[in-house]
């Protein structure tokens, strides 16, 4: 998977996540980086693409790649079920 393809796929996941959780682009700026909805979207991006966590951090307004990594690790350790964005019907 090329970088451009991975980022395009990650962007689709972001859009699906925003729609699924009823969030806007403005919400991404105002919500903390630890918001469970942001973490869920970030986790789905991490599982589904090769997009760097730095890209995810910037796109979801999560401060840094290290924060994305930390939040995903915390969610995994807590055993929180991941809420995946709905896949579009084909």
For each residue, the residues with C-beta under 8 A, 3 or more apart:
1: 5 6 9 49 50
2: 5 6
3: 6 7 50 51
4: 7 8
5: 1 2 8 9
6: 1 2 3 9 10 49 50 51
7: 3 4 10 11 49 51 55
8: 4 5 11 12
9: 1 5 6 12 13 48 49 51
10: 6 7 13 14 45 48 49 51 55 56 59
11: 7 8 14 15 59
12: 8 9 15 16
13: 9 10 16 17 41 44 45 48 49 85
14: 10 11 17 18 41 45 59 60
15: 11 12 18 19
16: 12 13 19 20 85 86 87 88
17: 13 14 20 21 23 37 40 41 44 85
18: 14 15 21 23 24 25 27 28 41
19: 15 16 22 85 86
20: 16 17 83 85 86
21: 17 18 37 40 41 83
22: 19
23: 17 18 27 28 31 37
24: 18 27 28
25: 18 28 29
26: 29 30
27: 18 23 24 30 31
28: 18 23 24 25 31 38 60 61
29: 25 26 61
30: 26 27
31: 23 27 28 35 37 38 61
32: 35
33: 38 57 60 61 62 63 67 68 71
34: 38 39 71
35: 31 32 38 39
36: 39 40 75 80
37: 17 21 23 31 40 41 83
38: 28 31 33 34 35 41 42 60 61 62 71
39: 34 35 36 42 43 71 72 75
40: 17 21 36 37 43 44 75 82 83 84 85
41: 13 14 17 18 21 37 38 44 45 60 85
42: 38 39 45 46 53 56 60 62 68 71 72
43: 39 40 46 47 72 75 82
44: 13 17 40 41 47 48 82 84 85
45: 10 13 14 41 42 48 49 51 56
46: 42 43 49 53 56 68 72
47: 43 44
48: 9 10 13 44 45
49: 1 6 7 9 10 13 45 46
50: 1 3 6
51: 3 6 7 9 10 45 55 56
52: 55 56 65
53: 42 46 56 57 65 68 69
54: 57 58 64 65
55: 7 10 51 52 58 59
56: 10 42 45 46 51 52 53 59 60 62 65 68
57: 33 53 54 60 62 63 64 65 67 68
58: 54 55 61
59: 10 11 14 55 56
60: 14 28 33 38 41 42 56 57 68
61: 28 29 31 33 38 58
62: 33 38 42 56 57 67 68 71
63: 33 57 67
64: 54 57 67 68
65: 52 53 54 56 57 68 69
66: 69 70
67: 33 57 62 63 64 70 71
68: 33 42 46 53 56 57 60 62 64 65 71 72
69: 53 65 66 72 73
70: 66 67 73 74
71: 33 34 38 39 42 62 67 68 74 75
72: 39 42 43 46 68 69 75 76
73: 69 70 76 77
74: 70 71 77 78
75: 36 39 40 43 71 72 78 80 82
76: 72 73 79
77: 73 74
78: 74 75
79: 76
80: 36 75
81:
82: 40 43 44 75
83: 20 21 37 40
84: 40 44
85: 13 16 17 19 20 40 41 44
86: 16 19 20
87: 16
88: 16
89:
90:
